């Protein structure tokens, strides 16, 4: 999902960054039992990528921030 989302939005992430974002995205979806194909999943992917681009590169921190934000994203 993160890979598909980043391409459709023309975001430039190197393979390492993309891997980090993908792992965090997958972990958040698993933790919250969210379907990968829904709008909420897309919002989470976008949020994780945005955080990474803003300088949050630690996987644990991305996960924590993503989990906090997921509570406020549309269902």
Buried (B, 14 or more C-beta within 10 A) or exposed (E): BBBEBBEEEEBEBEEEBBBBBBBBBEBBBEEBEBEEEBEBBBBBBBBBBEBBBEEBBEBEEBBBBBBEBBEEBEE
